[in-house]
């Protein structure tokens, strides 16, 4: 893997390393070229079997492409959509690859998709470190935000949208009009728009979107939280709660909406409540009448991108140990489906059974689950592997690497690019005890955080060095 230019991971379970390496190899088939007719980028990420580009998939793909050491750029997939922005500020969620024209589904006439651009751009900035790009995209993101407000925000401050906007096909939320996930995503959007304003030292943008964030956060918390059930619900057209528990409610944690006491209740449902399945986490609660143990789409399937979302939400509230445990459990189930009989090579999938190591089943649904649908699966096999199993949090602009280690194990990363600085961080057990060995071309700042124990920030010089954990 060193020859390919991708970071090399080290982990005591070689199967985890293998699935990580295979994902990078498979991603080589996910690149397409635009042309004058469709107006797409010269080289952009897209699922090979698709005849359209999908905004949701494009945004999610950036969270693993940023770890390619610049071999694969995450930006063109987003730029395809920015370049299609209309005078109104609208950006549609789907465009045809043949002619570049927007697709307008009957159940989603404005072709609105989850607004994750700002979150994706903030993450790209910290992993790739190009400030100029933020200056270029912020006007596009502002016009897009204002278009969504003008079309979908209601007098109560919440956003009312078609159900299909949620991208949860057959989820039993038919009566929902004010979607908990979309409203949380808009809060997330405002939060990162404000953060981008801070990076650009644009006080007007920072304040404007911080105000929008807190306003929406307050409305979600007051109108969509059910005190008796200790859960966030969708609302119907009459602004009454639709009592169906779906994983969509956990977008609230990613947007940092619930208070600590509400988080306790939400996390409890993940640990030993209706979202506690062997493979974390089912898209529908197990106590729902529509729940299907085989998955049946969003009636119980485990979708890697939703599991990724929940784990990132757990991080926001410092539930690092539980987040890592869930990431490892989830990856083991993906491994079971990848090697179903131990000999014949298998595939990664769009969705999995919540209770067994097999792909999800949906009788009568063609091409489900999609094989090697890396737009979702690679979030687990690459991003969760680096950020949660190994435990690295990287920021190029700050020149920092934070390593959160819930348990001391043989693991680490080798030849990870910090812009023009290749670094290696490995933890191993020597005769002197647990030792962190590091190699770097330039100075950076390293924070080691052993949960329940030591936490220390150190300047790491160029060259090779090591730290004995017992001496910290």
N, C-alpha and C positions, 0 to 999 in steps of 0.2 A: 504493500500500500504506500510506502514512502515514495516510490517512483511515480505514483499518480498525482502527487501533490496534495493529497488530502491529509488532515491530521490523523495520526495513528493513536488508537486508544489501547490502554492496557487494563485488563480486568481479570480477576481470578477465574471467572467462568468464561472459557474460550468461546462458547456458543454466542454470548453477547457480543464479543468481538467480531465473530463471523457474520452475524446478521447486520452489524454496523457496516462492515466492509462490503457485503453484498449489496447493500442499499446504494452505496456510492457507485458501484459498478452498474446497477440497473438504471440509475439516474442518467447515465450516458445516453439512454434512448428517449429521454423526455424533452428533447430540444428540437424546435421547429424554426423555420425561417419565414419572415413576412415577405410581402411583395407590394408592388405599387397599387394593386387592386384592393387589398385588405388594409394596407397602411400600418401593418404590425412591424415590430422591431426585427432587425436582421437576424437575431438569435434570441429566442425566448423560451421559457419553461412552459410546458403544457403536456397533459396526459396524451400519449401517442394515439390512442383510439378515439379521441374526441374530435369533433368537427367544429367545435366552438371554443372560445376562451371564456373562463369562468372567474369572476372577480373574487369570490370566496376562496377558491383554490389557489389563485395567484397570490393573495395576501398570506395565506397559511404557508405556502411554499417558501416564502422568504425566511421563515424561522429556522429552516434547516440549510438552505442554500448559503446563508451567511457563514457557515462553518466549512465551506469548500476551499478555503485559502485562496479566494479569488479565481478559482478554476471556473466556477459557475457564478455569474452575476445574478443577484436576486432582483435587480432594478428593472430590467426590460419587461418582465411580466406585469409590473405595475404601470410602467410607462405606456404600455399598450392601451390601458384604460384612461390614463390622463390625457393622452393624445386624442381621445374620442370625446372629451368633455364638450358639452353643448353650451350655447350662449347663456342658457338658463342656469348653468352650473351642474346640470344633470350628468351623471356617469351611469350608464346602464350596466347591469350585472353580467350580461352575456352578449357576445358578438360572434357572428359567423366567421369562420376562417376563410371561407370562399370569397366573400366580398367585403368583409369588415363591417357589415351593417348590424345594428342592434337587433336582438330578438325580444319580442314582447309577449310573454306567456299570457294566456287568458286569465289565469288566476293571480297575475302580478302585472297589471297593465303598464306600470311605470318601470318595470324590470329593476326594482330596488333590491339590493343585496345587503348583507351585513356590512356596516361601515367600519372596516378595520384598517383602512389605509394609514391613519396617523399612528396607530399602535405599531404597524409593520415598519413605518419609516423611522420611528424612534428607535426600534430595535436594530435596524440596518445601520443607523448612525453610530450606535455604540459598538457594533461588531465590525463595521467597515471603516467608520471614522471620517466620512466625507461631509463636512458642514455645508459646503456649497450646495449640495443636493437639497438640503432642507430649505434653503433660501429659494430654490427654484420651485419646489413643490408646495410650499405653504399657501401661495395664492390659489392654486388648484384645489387644495383641501378646504380652504375657506369658502370658496364658491360652492363646492359640493355640500358642505355642511349647511350653508344657507338655503340651498335648493331643498334639502331634506326637511328643514324647518318649515319652509314655505308650503310644502306639499302635505306634510304628514303630522305636524305638531298641532295638538288640540288646545282648547281653552284651559283644560286642566293641567297643561304643561307636559303631558305625556304624548307619545307618538302612537298614532293608530295606523296600522299597516295590514295588508293582506297576510294571511297565515303563511303562505309559501315563501315570504321574505325570510323566514327563519331557517330555510334549507333543511327542514326536518320532515320530509315527505309525508309519511303516514302517521305522524305523531297524533294521538287522540286529543287534539286541542281545537276541535272544530268551532267551538263557540268563542274562541279567543279573538279579540280585536286589538287590545293593547298588550303586546307581547313582552314578557319579562326579559327575554334575551335581547330583542332589538332595542328596547329602552336602555338596558344595561350597556349594550354596545355603543349606543349614542353617548352615554355618560363616559364610557371608556374613550371614545373618540374625542370628546371635549377635554378630558383629562390629559391626553397626550398632545392635543393641539396646544394646550397651555404649556406643557413641558417643552414642546418645540419652540414656543415663544420665548421661554426662559433661555434655551440654548442660543437662540439668535439675539438675545438681549432686546427683544421686542416687547416692551412692557404693555403696550396696547393689546397685542394678541394674547399675551400671557393672562392679563386681567380679564379680558373679554371671555375667554373660554373657561377660565377658572370659575367665573361667575355662573356660566351656563352649566358647568359640571355640578356645582353645589346645589343649584336650583333643581336640576333633574334628579340628583341623588336624593334630595329631600322629598320630592314627589314620589319617587319609587318606594322609598322607605315608608312613607305615610299611607300610600294608597294600595300598594301591592303586597305588603307584609301581612300575614295572618298570625295574630298573636296566639290564638288557640293551637293552631297546627305548627307554629314556629317555622314557617316556610313562606317563600315568595311565590305568588301565583300570577298567571295572566289575568287580565280583566276582560269581560265581555263588553258589548257596545253600551250597556247601561252602567258600566264601571263597577260591576259586581265581580267578585273573584271566581275564576273557573278552577274548581278544586281538582286539578289533575297535576300530580307531581312529576315533573320531567327534569332532566339534567340541565335544561335551559336556564333554570333558576340560579345555577352556579356561576353564570356570567356576572352576577351581582358581586361575587367575591373578587373576581378578576378586576372589576371596576371599583373595588374597595368601597362598596356601598354599605354593607351591614356593620353595625357596631360589634364589639367583641362578644357581648352576650348572645347576639343573634348568630354570630359565626360559630359559637359553641354548639348551638342547636343544629346548624346546617352541617357541621363536621360530624356531629354525632350520627346523623342519618347516613353518612358515608362509612362510618366505622362499624356500627352495629344496627343500623336501621334499614329502611327499604332500598337504599342504594349500595348496600354491602353485599355484593356478589363475589364469587371466587375471582372472576376477572373484573377488575374495577374499570369503569363504572357503567351500569346499564343506563340506556337513554331514557327509560321509563321506570318508575319505582315498582318494586316487586309486589307491592300491595295494591297496585292498580288492576282493575278488571281486565284491561286490555293487555296486560303484561304477558309476553310470550317467552318462555325459557329458551326457545331456539333463536330468538332475536326478532325476526319478522320486521326488518327495517328499524324504525324508531319506536317500536313497541317492546324494546328491551335489548336490542343489539348494543354491543360495546363498540363505539366508534373511536379510533385513535385520536382524532382531532378534538373530540369532546373530552376524552380522558386527559389530553394535553391541557385543555382549557381549565379543567378542575384542578389539576396539579399546579398550574401557574397561579391559580387563585389561592390555593393552600400556601404557596410561597409568600404571597402578599401579607399573610397573617402569621408568618414565622412557623408554620407547621411543616418544617423541613423534613423531619424524620418520617412522619406519616406520608408526606409527598414522595419521598424516596422509596419507601416500602411499597406504595401503590405502583410506582413506575416499574419496579422490579417484578412485581406480581404480573402486571400487564405484559411485560416483555416475555415472561416465561410462557404465557398463553399464546403469544404470537409465535414463539419458537415451536410450540407443540403443533401449530397449524403449518409451519414451514417444513417440519419433518414429521409428517403424519405416521409413517411406518418405520422411520429410522433409516431407511435406505433411499427410497425415491425422493428426490428433491421436490419441495413444495413451493408455495408462493406466500407473499404477504397479501393482505386483503383490506378491503374497504371497511368491513365490519366483522365482528366476531361474536360468538355465543357468549353470554354472560356467565355460563357455568362450566363449559367444557372447552378444551383446546381445539376447537374446530371453527371454521367460518360460520357466520350467521346464516340462517335459512329463512327464505321468504317464498312460500309456495306460490307459483304462478307469476313471479316477478323475474323477467328475463335479465340476464347479465348482472345478477346480484348474488353475492357481493363482487365488485369488480376486482380482478386479480392484479396484484402489484400496483394498486392505486396509491402511489407514493405521496400524492398530495396530502393524504391523511397519515399513511403508515410511517413515513419517514420522520414525522414529528416525534414518534416514539423511538424508532431505531437509531436516529441521529441526535435530535435535540434533547429528548429526555435522557438519552444515554450520556451525553456530555454534561448537561446542566443539572440533572438530578441523581443519576446513578453514580457518576463520578463526582459531580457536585460543583462544577465550575461556573462562576459568574464573571463575565469578561466585559470590560469597557475600554475600547481603544482611545477615545478622547481623554479619559482620565488616566490612561496607562496603568490600569489596575486589573488584577486578577484576584477575585475572592474565591476561596476554596472552603466550602462547607462540608465537613466530614462527619456524618452521624455515627459511623463506625469505622474503626481503623482496619483497612483491608489493603491488599496488594492491588493498586490501581493507579491510573494517571493518564496523561496525554503527552504525545510526542510530536514535535514539528507542527505546532499550532501557530499560525501567523497572527501576530499583533501588528498589523500594518506592515512595516518594514523590519519587524523584529520577530524572528522565529524562536519560540520558547518550548521547553520541555519541563513537565512537572510530574514526578513519579514518587509514590510512597511505597516503601518496602520495609521489610523487617530484617535488620542486620544483627550482628553480634552485640551491637551497642543499643539495640532496641529499635523502635519505629523511627524511620528516617525519611525525610522528604529531600529528594535530590532534584536539583534544578539546573537548567542550562538556558542561557539567554544571550542574544547578540547585543542587546542594549539594556539600559536601566529600566526597570518597571517596579511597581509597588504591589506586594503580595500580602494578602490577608488570609491567614489560616484560622478557621473557626471550627474547632472540634466540639460538637454539641455536648453540653454537659461538662465541658472541661475548658481548655485553654482557647483564647482568642488573641491573636497578635498580628499587627501590621508591620511589615518589614520592607525596606528598599532592597531589591534584588539587583546586584551589579551584573555587568556583562561577564560572560564566561560561565564556569561551572561552580556550584556551591551546594551545600547540604545543610539541613536543619535537623537536629535530634528533637523529636517532639517532646520527650521527657524533660528537655532543657528549656523549653519555652516558658 
